[in-house]
Amino acid sequence: SAAGVLVCLLEYPRSRRKKGSTMERCGQKYLTAVVKLFGPLTRNYYIRAILHAALAVPAGFLLSTILGTVCLGIASGIYLLAAVRGEEWRPIEQKPRERPQVGGTIKQPPSNPPPRP
């Protein structure tokens, strides 16, 4: 059960995408700080793959936990594939909101009289 809590805490914060935007989960910023605290130990997907595989081994000996073993094994394979492709976990940083300029939003009135095309 402690291993399940560890996996949940590690997996809850989403990683930032290379392109596009990533929606942050509710309360993710607190867990992101914890994941960032451990540095390369939690950012590196090779380490995550090894951790998931190591957690799957003891769970494989009981019939009641075989489904969890399969899930951890699949997660380990996915992390290994992502690590081979050069991906790593990156935190989502909030961008400072830009204030719209008042003068930039006002459009110029049309210069030619009606009827206009």
SULWO-V502060 format. One record per residue. SS is DSSP state (~ for helix, > for strand, _ for the rest). OMEGA is omega in whole degrees, -180 to 180 (none if undefined). D_CENTER is the distance of its C-alpha to the mean C-alpha in Angstrom with 1 decimal. Layout:
ss: (SS	SS)
omega: (OMEGA	OMEGA)
d_center: (D_CENTER	D_CENTER)
This chain:
ss: (_	~	~	~	~	~	~	~	~	~	~	~	_	_	_	_	_	_	_	_	_	_	_	_	_	_	_	~	~	~	~	~	~	~	~	~	~	_	_	~	~	~	~	_	~	~	~	~	~	~	~	~	~	~	~	~	~	~	~	_	_	_	~	~	~	~	~	~	~	~	~	~	~	~	~	~	~	~	~	~	~	~	~	~	_	_	_	_	_	_	_	_	_	_	_	_	_	_	_	_	_	~	~	~	~	_	_	_	_	_	_	_	_	_	_	_	_)
omega: (176	178	177	177	179	180	179	179	-180	-174	-174	-179	178	176	178	178	177	179	178	-178	179	178	180	178	180	179	-177	-174	180	179	176	178	180	180	178	-179	-179	173	-174	179	180	180	-174	-178	173	-180	178	178	179	180	180	179	180	178	-179	-175	-179	-179	-178	-177	180	-180	-178	-179	-177	179	176	177	179	179	178	177	178	178	178	178	179	178	178	178	178	179	178	179	175	180	173	-179	177	-179	176	177	178	177	176	-178	179	179	179	180	-176	-178	-177	-177	-180	180	177	177	-180	-177	179	-177	178	-4	180	179	none)
d_center: (23.4	22.2	20.2	18.6	17.7	16.3	14.0	12.9	12.3	10.3	8.2	7.9	5.4	2.0	2.1	5.3	7.4	10.8	12.8	12.7	10.9	7.7	8.8	8.0	9.0	12.5	13.0	9.5	11.2	13.5	11.3	9.3	13.0	13.8	11.1	12.2	15.7	15.8	15.0	15.2	15.7	12.1	10.6	12.9	12.1	15.9	16.1	13.6	15.7	18.8	17.7	17.0	20.3	22.2	21.2	22.3	25.7	27.3	26.1	27.8	31.3	31.4	31.8	30.1	26.7	26.8	24.3	21.7	22.8	22.2	18.7	17.9	19.7	17.8	14.4	16.2	17.4	14.2	12.7	16.1	16.2	12.9	14.4	17.7	16.3	15.2	11.4	9.7	6.7	7.1	7.0	7.5	11.3	13.6	16.3	19.8	21.4	24.4	27.6	29.4	32.8	35.7	37.8	35.3	34.9	38.6	39.9	43.4	46.1	47.5	50.3	52.4	54.4	53.9	53.9	50.9	49.5)
